[in-house]
Amino acid sequence: MIWLAGNRGMLGSAVEGRMKEEGFDYIVSDAEVDITDKFAVENFIRGKNITWIINAAAYTDVDGAETEKEKSFAVNAEAVRNLAEMANNNGASLVHISTDYVFDGEKETGYCEDDEPRPLNVYGASKLKGEMYVRDIMEKYFVIRTAWLYGENGKNFVDTMLKLMNGRDELKVVSDQFGSPTYAGDLADVILKIVKRDAREYGIYHFTNGGVCSWFDFATEIYRLGKKCGAIKKEVGITPTSSGEFPRPAKRPKFSVLSKEKIKRNFGVEPPDWRISLEKYICLRKT
């Protein structure tokens, strides 16, 4: 049986949707089970034959984490420790989702799984601490780092841009930070591929959609596809700008592209180009 923690979030809802479609044997939880409380975790799984845990729960407010450090570490680190200990004690495998923000963005080529993490902000530090707990406690684990995630049932850059583009005539978007957008449905497919084959190639993996872009490039493509698919009804001017013009509480890495060679090699995964997945999302989304 699979336990999906965080099933009402953006990634969790995508994973649950696919498990339901494919007839997986699973249970879910969200805020009703406080995974930061190890006794709540123990009580929830008591009497259940859990063989896999998928942890899609996270504190994801990157800027908010700067002032809510304790909450960020509770959800992104201490809760992960609880899940790792429970999985380890019961012989279950764990899939835990992490982030490109564990890196500082100073590398000029894609980050590999064994590159040294150097987070620039509290959010990244809390996610790295969660990774460390998993590695220290378990052998049967998959930590999957992803980036620039968007999808149904959650606040994300794509939906924000579509809303702004339908309400404004001009937008400025940062053009000096680079990464790879990731559709939550594509990540969900990879997670369940690992679980379905009861994989044993444990360790840290990277997964995003293929290709590299800036936030400005991302926004420009959102606009093009929004116009093409009828999600945007007006003309909008989009201007590139520097991150210095939009200071944020949390510092972001300027280049956080993740190499996906390991997951391609071990699981035969070929990530769709980010533009292809973005078009499917915008053109098929419910309005």
N, C-alpha and C positions, 0 to 999 in steps of 0.2 A: 504493500500500500504506500502511496505517495502522500506526503503532507506538504501542501503549498501554503507557506506563510506569506501574508500580504496579498491576498487574492483580489482585493478591491482597488489596488493601485493600477497604474498604467501597464506595467509589465505583467503583474500578477493576473490581471483580468485577461490579458492576451494568452498567458499560459493556461489558465483555467478553460478558456474557450476552446483551445485546441485539445486539451485533455477530455473535455466533454464530447467533442466531435469524434474522437478516436476511441472512446470507451475505456479510458484508463480507470483503474481502481484508485481513488484518491479522496482525501479530505482537505478542507480549506479552513483558514482562519484569517482574521484581520485584527482590528483593534479590540475585539471581544476577548482575545487571548493576549495578555501582556507578556510578550516574549522577553522583555527586560527583567522579568521576575522568573527566576529559575523554577520556583515552586509551581507557578502557573503553567510553565512548559511541561513539567513532570506530570502534573494533574491532567493536562490535555491529552497526553499520549499514553497515559496509563491504560493497559489492556488492549492497546492497538498494535498491530504488527506493522510498524513503520519500517520500510526498507530504503526509502529515499526521502530526503527533505529538500525542497526547493525554497530558498529564502529570497523572496522578491520584496520583502519589507525593508524600508530604509527611510532615514531622514534625509530629504533631498533639497532642502532650502539652502543653497550654497551661501547666500549672503546672510540669511537668518542664523546660520551656524556660528557666525562670528560673535553674536551676542547670546546665543543659546548653546554654548559649548557643551554644557553638561547633558542637555537633551540629545544633541547630536552624537556624542560618544555613547550615551545609554543605548540608543537605537542601532547605531552603526557599528558599535564595538561590543558592548557588554551583552546585548541581546544575541549577537552572533556567537559569543562565547557560550552562552546558554544552549543554543541550538547545536553547536559543535560538540559540547560535552554530552548532550542527550543522544545525538547521533552516534558518537563514539561508544558510549556505554551500551547502546542497543544494537550495535553492528550495522547501522544504517549508513548510507552514503549521503553526502551533502553537496548540493549545487548552490553556491553563494555568489551574488552579483556585486561586483565592485566597479571601479571607475577609472577613467583616464586621469582624473584629478589627483591620483597618487603621484604623478610626475610633475616636474617643474616646468616642462615645455622648452627647455634650453637645447634639447637635442634637435638636429636638423634632418634626421631621418626617422622612420617609424620606430616607436618604442617596442622592444621585444620583452617577453615575459620576465627575463632575468636581468633587465636593466634595473639599476638601483632607484627605488622610489624616493622622491624628495617633494612632498606636498607643499604647496604655497599657502594653503588656507586650512581652516579648522575642519571643514567638510572633508577635504582630502585626507587630513591626518586621522580623522575618525574612521574613514573607510579603510585606511591602511592598517589601523589598529585591529579592525575586524578581521582583515586578511591574516594578520600575524597570529591572532587567536586560533583561527582555523588551521594554519600550518603547524602551530605548536601542539595542538590537541589531537589532530586527526591524521590519518593516512589516506582514508577513502573520501577524498574531496575534490571538487572542481570549483575553483574560483574563476569566474569569468568577468574580466574587465570590459566595460563597454563605454560608449561616449555619445553625447549629443542625442539622447534618446527622445523619441516622440511616438505618439500613438493615441489610440482611443482611450477615453476614461482617465485623462490626466492632463494637468497643465503642461504645455510644451511650447517650444518656439514656433512650430508650424501654425498651430491654432492661434497663437498670439499675433503672428504676422498677418494671417488671413483677416483677423478681426480689425487690426489697425489699418490694413490696406483697404478695407471697406468703409473706413471712417475718416481717413486722412488723405490729403493730397500730396504730402511730402513725408518721407521717412529718412532718417539717417541710421545706418547700420555699420557696426564695427567691421573693419576689413583687415585688421592686423592680428587676428587670432584664427588659427587653422586647426581643423579636425575632420572627423568623418561622421556625418549624421547616421543615425541608426533607427530603423523602424522596429518598434517593439515586437511586432508579429514575426519579423525575421529572427530576432533573438530568441523568442519563444520557440520557434521551430528547432533551433540549434539545441536549446536546453532539453527539449523532449527527445531529440535524436540521441543525445547522450544517455538519458534515462531509459529510453526504450530498448537500447541494446545492452543495458546494464553494464556500461563501459567501465573499464579498469585502468584506462590511461590517465591516472589521477594527476592533479597539479593545477597550475595557474594557466589560464588561456585568455587570449584577446579575441573579441568579436565586435566588429562594427560593419556597416555596409561598406562597399568598396568605394575607392576614390577619396579625394581630399578637396576641401573647399574652405573658404573663410565664411564667417557669419554673413557678410555682405553677399558673397556668391550664393549662399543658401537662401537668403531672402530674395535675391533676384530670380532664382529658379522657382521659388514658391509663388512669386508674382506671375511669372510666365505660365506656370501650370494652372494657377488659379484663374487666370484669364481664359486659358484654353478650355478648362473644364467647367467654367461658369460659376466658380466659387468667388470670383472677384468681379464686380460689376462696373468698376470705374477706373480711370487712369490715375496712376500714382507715380510720383518721382521718387527714386531711391538713390540716395547719395552715400558713397563710402566715407567713413570717418575713422579716426583712431580711437583706441580704447581709452586714451587719456582724456578724450572729450566726454566720456561717460564713466566717471569714477564710480566704482562699486565698493562696498565694504570688504568683499573678499577678492583677493588678487587671483586672476585666472592665468593658466599657462598659455603661452602664445602659440605653441605648436604641440598638440597632444594627439598626434596621429598614432594609432596602434597597429603594429605589424600583426597580420593574421596568418602567417606562414605555418605556425605550429598547429592551429586548429584545422587548417586546410590539409596538412600532412597527416594528422592523426585521425581525423574524422571525415575526410573527403568533402569538407564544407567549402562551397564556393560562394562567398557573400555577394548578393546582388549589388550592382552599382547604386549609389545613393540616389541618383536621379530616377532610376527605374522604380525603386520602392516608394519614393516621394510621389511620383505620378500616380501610382496605384492608390496611395493613401488619400491624396487630394481628390482624385477623380471618382473614387468609390465611397468617399466618406459621406456620412449622413448629415444633412444640413437642417 
